[in-house]
Amino acid sequence: MAAHLFASRKHSYRDLPIRYADFSRLHRFERSGVLSGLTRVRSFAQDDAHIYCTPGQLDEELNWFIAMTKEVYSAFGFDRIEVTLQTRPEKFLGRIELWERAESALRRVLEQAGYHVTVLPGEGAFYGPKIGFDFRDVLERSWTLATIQIDCAMPERFGLSYVTPEGTEATPVMLHRAVLGSLERFMAILLEHCAGDWPLWLAPVQVRLLTVTDAHDDYARNVCDQLQQAGIRAELDLRNEKLGYKIREAEMQKVPYMVVIGDKEVNTATVAPRGRKGEKIPSLTVAELVARIATEAVPGGAP
């Protein structure tokens, strides 16, 4: 589809790079015996992208991909990353000289970025070599997430071209890029790696307010309103249950912050927050709690 879009009109070198994003669903008729939760499914979506650039822009586009991958994985706390370079297989499409230049370019940018590169001979796609970013999870399983491939076949086979500064036509470089890979599989890997203990910025509920008795409900509602107006995902637990029961339930559900509301908090207009792992936190005003969460609830911030 991206090749047809590119070929639908003439392009000058001034137009490049051109980047197309493609999040359409993919379908594979996997055998039932190999299906596994969200890690192996028959219908999934990829954060796929197709980039067309000049040969002189290639290194910059590859460097942008590496920088974006580092930023995304840092935000999710994925720090055990191994990088592979997968080279030309026995059966391939495209000219060998294109493959050799593509493999050299991939190796060059990885080495310049300071990565130790593991070469996997013959494991590239039939249309081009690729970089793979493999993540090792808490169970010591390795998952390939981000990939970028230089397509050595499609641009020439589809007759793609752009007008150079000299007025001649040249074939663009085509890149296939994904940072997360299969979105369903990425979510499964993240869930298992975190054991459901989401970073604060990802937690569906960031704060749960727990009242000691129903006499504290009005103040708890007021605090909850202030938190929600500040963009914090907060909810109330006003049930007629013992406080210890409410705390244990919130801990089991891995809510990052539990805020206890009792007589002291109502009388002093403060809150008594607890961390999800039982951390003792001094009493805070609502404004101080908002500031604390705002500081932590950023990708890559404190949990």
C-alpha positions as CSV (number, residue, x, y, z in Angstrom):
1,M,0.0,0.0,0.0
2,A,2.8,2.5,0.9
3,A,4.5,1.8,-2.4
4,H,1.3,2.6,-4.3
5,L,0.9,5.8,-2.3
6,F,4.4,6.9,-3.1
7,A,4.0,6.0,-6.8
8,S,0.7,7.9,-7.1
9,R,2.5,11.2,-7.9
10,K,5.9,12.4,-8.9
11,H,8.4,13.4,-6.1
12,S,11.3,15.7,-6.0
13,Y,14.3,15.2,-3.7
14,R,12.8,18.2,-1.8
15,D,9.8,16.1,-0.8
16,L,11.9,13.4,0.9
17,P,11.9,11.9,3.4
18,I,8.3,10.8,3.2
19,R,6.9,8.8,6.1
20,Y,3.7,6.7,6.0
21,A,2.3,5.3,9.3
22,D,0.2,2.1,9.0
23,F,-1.7,0.7,12.0
24,S,-4.1,-1.5,10.0
25,R,-5.0,-5.0,11.4
26,L,-3.1,-8.1,10.2
27,H,-4.4,-11.6,10.1
28,R,-2.5,-14.9,10.2
29,F,-4.1,-18.3,10.3
30,E,-2.0,-19.6,13.2
31,R,-2.6,-23.2,14.2
32,S,-4.6,-23.5,17.4
33,G,-1.8,-25.3,19.2
34,V,0.6,-22.4,18.9
35,L,-1.9,-19.7,20.0
36,S,-1.0,-18.2,23.4
37,G,-2.9,-15.4,25.1
38,L,-2.0,-12.1,23.5
39,T,1.6,-13.1,22.6
40,R,0.5,-15.3,19.6
41,V,-2.8,-14.4,18.0
42,R,-4.6,-14.6,14.7
43,S,-5.5,-10.9,14.4
44,F,-3.2,-8.1,15.6
45,A,-2.1,-4.6,14.8
46,Q,1.5,-3.3,14.3
47,D,2.8,0.2,14.7
48,D,4.2,-0.1,11.2
49,A,5.8,2.7,9.2
50,H,7.3,3.0,5.7
51,I,9.9,5.7,5.0
52,Y,11.2,6.8,1.7
53,C,14.4,8.9,1.7
54,T,17.5,9.6,-0.4
55,P,20.7,7.7,0.2
56,G,22.1,10.8,1.9
57,Q,19.2,10.8,4.3
58,L,19.5,7.2,5.3
59,D,21.8,7.5,8.3
60,E,19.7,10.3,9.8
61,E,16.5,8.3,9.5
62,L,18.2,5.2,11.1
63,N,19.5,7.4,13.9
64,W,16.0,8.8,14.5
65,F,14.7,5.3,14.8
66,I,17.4,4.3,17.3
67,A,16.7,7.5,19.4
68,M,12.9,6.9,19.4
69,T,13.4,3.3,20.4
70,K,15.6,4.3,23.3
71,E,13.1,6.9,24.5
72,V,10.1,4.5,24.3
73,Y,11.8,1.6,26.0
74,S,13.2,3.9,28.7
75,A,9.6,5.1,29.4
76,F,8.4,1.5,29.9
77,G,11.4,0.5,32.0
78,F,12.7,-1.9,29.4
79,D,16.5,-1.8,30.0
80,R,17.7,-5.3,29.1
81,I,18.0,-4.7,25.4
82,E,20.1,-6.7,23.0
83,V,20.6,-5.6,19.4
84,T,20.9,-7.9,16.4
85,L,21.8,-7.4,12.7
86,Q,20.1,-9.9,10.5
87,T,21.8,-10.3,7.1
88,R,21.0,-11.7,3.6
89,P,19.3,-15.1,3.5
90,E,20.0,-17.7,0.8
91,K,16.9,-16.8,-1.1
92,F,16.5,-13.1,-1.5
93,L,15.2,-10.4,-3.9
94,G,17.2,-7.4,-5.1
95,R,20.7,-6.8,-6.2
96,I,23.6,-8.0,-4.0
97,E,25.3,-4.6,-4.1
98,L,22.1,-3.0,-2.6
99,W,22.2,-5.7,0.2
100,E,25.8,-5.0,0.9
101,R,25.3,-1.2,1.2
102,A,22.2,-1.7,3.3
103,E,24.0,-4.1,5.7
104,S,27.0,-1.7,6.0
105,A,24.6,1.2,6.8
106,L,22.8,-0.7,9.5
107,R,26.1,-1.8,11.1
108,R,27.5,1.7,10.9
109,V,24.7,3.5,12.7
110,L,24.5,0.8,15.4
111,E,28.2,1.0,16.1
112,Q,28.1,4.8,16.1
113,A,25.3,4.6,18.7
114,G,27.5,2.5,20.9
115,Y,25.7,-0.8,20.6
116,H,27.4,-4.2,20.7
117,V,26.0,-5.8,17.6
118,T,25.2,-9.5,17.3
119,V,25.2,-10.5,13.7
120,L,22.7,-13.3,12.7
121,P,23.9,-14.4,9.3
122,G,21.1,-15.3,6.8
123,E,18.2,-14.3,9.1
124,G,17.2,-11.2,7.3
125,A,13.9,-11.0,5.4
126,F,13.9,-12.0,1.8
127,Y,13.7,-8.4,0.7
128,G,16.2,-6.8,3.0
129,P,18.5,-6.9,6.1
130,K,17.2,-5.6,9.4
131,I,18.0,-4.5,12.9
132,G,16.2,-6.2,15.8
133,F,15.9,-4.9,19.3
134,D,15.4,-7.9,21.6
135,F,14.1,-7.4,25.1
136,R,14.8,-9.9,27.9
137,D,11.9,-10.1,30.5
138,V,11.9,-11.1,34.1
139,L,11.4,-14.7,33.1
140,E,14.6,-14.5,31.0
141,R,12.6,-14.9,27.8
142,S,13.8,-12.9,24.7
143,W,11.3,-11.0,22.6
144,T,12.0,-9.1,19.4
145,L,10.2,-5.8,19.6
146,A,11.5,-2.9,17.5
147,T,12.7,-3.7,14.0
148,I,13.9,-1.6,11.0
149,Q,14.6,-3.0,7.6
150,I,16.1,-1.6,4.4
151,D,14.0,-2.9,1.5
152,C,16.4,-3.9,-1.3
153,A,13.7,-5.2,-3.6
154,M,10.4,-3.2,-3.6
155,P,11.5,0.3,-4.8
156,E,13.0,-1.1,-8.0
157,R,10.3,-3.8,-8.6
158,F,7.6,-1.1,-8.3
159,G,9.5,1.4,-10.4
160,L,9.6,4.0,-7.6
161,S,11.6,7.2,-8.3
162,Y,12.2,10.8,-7.3
163,V,13.8,13.7,-9.2
164,T,17.3,14.5,-8.1
165,P,18.9,18.0,-7.9
166,E,20.4,17.3,-11.3
167,G,17.0,16.7,-12.8
168,T,17.5,12.9,-13.3
169,E,15.5,10.2,-11.7
170,A,16.8,8.0,-8.9
171,T,15.4,5.1,-6.8
172,P,14.6,6.1,-3.2
173,V,15.7,4.1,-0.2
174,M,12.7,2.4,1.5
175,L,12.6,1.5,5.2
176,H,10.1,-0.6,7.1
177,R,10.0,0.4,10.8
178,A,8.1,-0.7,13.9
179,V,9.0,0.3,17.5
180,L,6.5,-1.7,19.6
181,G,5.9,-4.5,17.0
182,S,2.5,-6.3,17.6
183,L,0.6,-4.1,19.9
184,E,-1.2,-7.0,21.5
185,R,2.0,-8.9,22.1
186,F,3.7,-5.7,23.5
187,M,0.9,-5.3,26.0
188,A,1.2,-9.0,27.1
189,I,5.0,-8.6,27.6
190,L,4.6,-5.4,29.5
191,L,1.9,-6.9,31.8
192,E,4.0,-10.0,32.6
193,H,7.2,-8.0,33.0
194,C,5.5,-5.6,35.5
195,A,3.4,-8.4,37.0
196,G,0.5,-5.9,36.6
197,D,2.5,-3.3,38.7
198,W,2.2,-0.5,36.2
199,P,4.4,2.6,36.2
200,L,2.4,5.5,37.8
201,W,1.9,7.2,34.4
202,L,0.3,4.0,33.0
203,A,-1.8,2.9,36.0
204,P,-5.5,3.0,35.1
205,V,-6.2,4.2,38.7
206,Q,-3.4,6.3,40.1
207,V,-5.0,7.3,43.5
208,R,-7.7,5.6,45.5
209,L,-9.2,7.5,48.5
210,L,-10.1,5.3,51.4
211,T,-12.4,6.7,54.1
212,V,-12.4,5.4,57.7
213,T,-16.1,6.1,58.3
214,D,-18.9,7.7,56.4
215,A,-18.4,10.9,58.4
216,H,-15.3,11.5,56.1
217,D,-17.1,11.0,52.8
218,D,-17.8,14.6,52.0
219,Y,-14.1,15.6,52.5
220,A,-13.0,12.6,50.5
221,R,-15.3,13.6,47.6
222,N,-13.8,17.1,47.7
223,V,-10.3,15.8,47.5
224,C,-11.2,13.4,44.7
225,D,-12.7,16.3,42.7
226,Q,-9.5,18.3,43.2
227,L,-7.3,15.4,42.0
228,Q,-9.4,14.7,39.0
229,Q,-9.5,18.4,38.0
230,A,-5.6,18.2,38.1
231,G,-5.8,15.4,35.6
232,I,-5.0,12.6,38.1
233,R,-6.9,9.3,37.7
234,A,-8.5,9.1,41.2
235,E,-11.4,7.2,42.6
236,L,-13.3,6.8,45.9
237,D,-13.8,3.8,48.1
238,L,-16.6,4.8,50.4
239,R,-17.7,1.3,51.3
240,N,-18.7,0.4,54.8
241,E,-15.7,-1.9,55.2
242,K,-12.8,-1.9,57.6
243,L,-9.9,0.3,56.6
244,G,-7.4,-2.6,56.6
245,Y,-9.7,-4.5,54.2
246,K,-9.8,-1.5,51.8
247,I,-6.0,-1.1,52.0
248,R,-5.3,-4.8,51.3
249,E,-7.7,-4.8,48.3
250,A,-6.1,-1.7,46.8
251,E,-2.6,-3.3,47.3
252,M,-3.8,-6.5,45.6
253,Q,-5.1,-4.3,42.7
254,K,-1.7,-2.5,42.6
255,V,-3.1,1.0,42.9
256,P,0.0,3.2,43.2
257,Y,-1.3,5.6,45.9
258,M,-3.8,4.8,48.6
259,V,-5.0,8.0,50.4
260,V,-6.5,7.5,53.9
261,I,-9.1,10.0,55.0
262,G,-9.9,10.1,58.7
263,D,-10.6,12.6,61.5
264,K,-7.1,14.0,61.4
265,E,-7.1,14.6,57.7
266,V,-10.5,16.3,57.8
267,N,-9.6,18.5,60.7
268,T,-6.2,19.6,59.2
269,A,-7.3,19.6,55.5
270,T,-4.5,17.2,54.6
271,V,-4.3,13.6,53.2
272,A,-2.4,10.6,54.4
273,P,-1.0,8.8,51.3
274,R,0.5,5.3,51.3
275,G,2.6,3.8,48.5
276,R,1.5,0.5,46.9
277,K,4.3,-1.3,48.6
278,G,3.5,0.0,52.0
279,E,5.8,3.1,51.9
280,K,5.2,5.5,54.7
281,I,4.6,9.0,53.4
282,P,4.2,12.1,55.6
283,S,0.8,13.9,55.6
284,L,0.4,16.2,52.6
285,T,-1.9,19.0,51.5
286,V,-3.9,18.2,48.4
287,A,-1.7,20.6,46.4
288,E,1.4,18.9,47.6
289,L,0.0,15.5,46.6
290,V,-0.9,16.8,43.2
291,A,2.7,18.2,42.8
292,R,4.2,14.9,43.9
293,I,2.1,12.8,41.4
294,A,2.7,15.3,38.6
295,T,6.5,14.9,39.1
296,E,6.3,11.1,39.2
297,A,3.6,10.4,36.6
298,V,5.7,11.0,33.5
299,P,7.1,8.3,31.2
300,G,10.3,7.0,32.7
301,G,9.7,8.8,36.0
302,A,9.6,7.3,39.5
303,P,7.2,4.4,40.0
